[in-house]
Amino acid sequence: MYKSIIRPFLFRFSPETAHKLTFGMLKTIGKIPGGKTIMKLLYKREPKGLSREVFGIRFPHPVGLAAGLDKNGEYYNELGWCGFSFIEIGSLTPLPQDGNPRPRVFRLPHDKAIINRMGINNKGVRYAIKNINARKPDVILGASIAKNTTSKTDDEIRKDYETAFSLIYDFVDYISINVSCPNVQGLQDLQDISYLSDIIDPLLELRLCYDSYKPLLIKVSPDLPREELDDIIHYCLLSGIDGIISGNTTRSRENLMTSENAVKKIGNGGLSGAPLYEKNLEMVKYIHEKSEGRLPIIAVGGIMTPEQAKAMLDAGASLIEIYTAFIYEGPSIIKRILKYLEKNK
């Protein structure tokens, strides 16, 4: 029903309008007596033999939602009804920010892809905390944090991450450090190990001040040169970073079926979806081999089918996240992945 009726309806609208309509519908379903139960019966699956403990957290199964869909922590429980094992909210910045001017999200249906240059628009970390306080999460909750676009100096950037980290720490199960979004000027530069350690080391020290231990992960770009990735892997293994998220959207426009002219008209932005799969699969394999399996990996990027999900796990990922597949395939994709993983354990 999703691909034959709901998706064609939603795709008549701009991506951001479709996003609002989708979550408006989910909220409405939740208010209808029995709506939550129906959603769970349709989409949620309690798979056998797929639970796993990763960086100290017991996940019912390995399929989660990547950051970017629930930017402000407003819909995590509704998304949990769709069958996700965990939800990553954000990216969240210390102060609210509007992001880049519209239009800033574009579909490439022939490629099952999306180009976005949102610019980490969000209502700020305090708004997300308010939401979490108001609605106890029924699902494992992670948070991606980033710097504000207006922060330029090293001190401002470091303070942004420390502020967001300190505020969100007690309200989520793990924290992801976003230093790889291609839509914020200068953010990907922070993947350079000299900058990265200046950001992460203070966060690792801050973590010692808390009563509970929360895993800290780094999200890296698929466009990262192997030499820089080697430095990050080495740093993670030595510093106490609990895992790595591989990867993010890409600036590459290789192997697209959409015409070159149409892509040029869209302009810059990060590409997600099917064309990213092979690139991220190779990256997961590389990180797993380079770290000798000692660094837990959350694989994200281009996973559109159950077979691809299993290939990512076989390549060394401990968990996977989807995003664009949820847009193109609908919530049934989670159940399909889990059925396939159960059958092919």
Salt bridges, closest charged atoms under 4 A:
GLU16 OE1 - ARG102 NH2 3.43
GLU16 OE2 - ARG104 NE 2.84
GLU53 OE1 - ARG58 NH2 4.00
GLU74 OE2 - LYS123 NZ 3.71
GLU78 OE2 - LYS27 NZ 3.47
GLU78 OE2 - ARG135 NH2 2.90
ASP155 OD1 - ARG158 NH2 2.39
ASP223 OD1 - LYS279 NZ 2.79
ASP230 OD2 - LYS290 NZ 3.88
ASP242 OD2 - ARG207 NH1 2.65
GLU260 OE2 - LYS264 NZ 3.40
GLU282 OE2 - LYS285 NZ 3.70
ASP314 OD2 - LYS310 NZ 2.81
GLU329 OE1 - LYS3 NZ 3.08
GLU329 OE2 - LYS112 NZ 2.94
GLU329 OE1 - ARG336 NH1 3.44
GLU342 OE1 - ARG45 NE 2.55
